[in-house]
Amino acid sequence: MMGLFIRLSINALGLILMTRFIPGLHLASFSTAIWAALVWGLVNTLVRPIFSFFTFPLQLLTLGLFTLVINGAMLALTAKLVPGFTIQSFSSAFIGALVLSLISLVVTHIFE
């Protein structure tokens, strides 16, 4: 249970940092960041595997680089589901998902 709380906190912090440095991303408040981190985790757990399954041939063709597009789509979906979290363009979502994944990866390895 504590690991889940830590991962949620890391993702919320990553979202806050991401919106500070990437133009086109906006979070209304800290509580919005918590909700967005929770929805981001649920979307990546429930929707992303289905999306990855159906785009598998495209992922093979691009040697896995299409996974970055999938990450951007999942972040855009998260923004659609969470009021107060807005993304102006897909390029912002793409860069944001890349940065959020890197922040989450680095910070998770530091704390776990």
C-alpha angles and dihedrals in degrees: 000000000000090000090056091051091049092049091048090050092048092051092047090050090047091052092050092049092045093055091050094057107028117071115226096038122101135178118191097208147341091268089054088055090053092050091045091051090051093048091044089056093047093047091050091048100044111021105029097064091053092047091047092050093055094044095045095113090052090049090053091048092052093041092244098310091115086071087076089058089049090053090052091049091051091052090049089050089050090053090051091052099045118067111222095031111098134178118192100199142009091246089059089049091048094051091040093053090048092050093043091051092050093047091048092048095049098042093044091054090049095051101036 
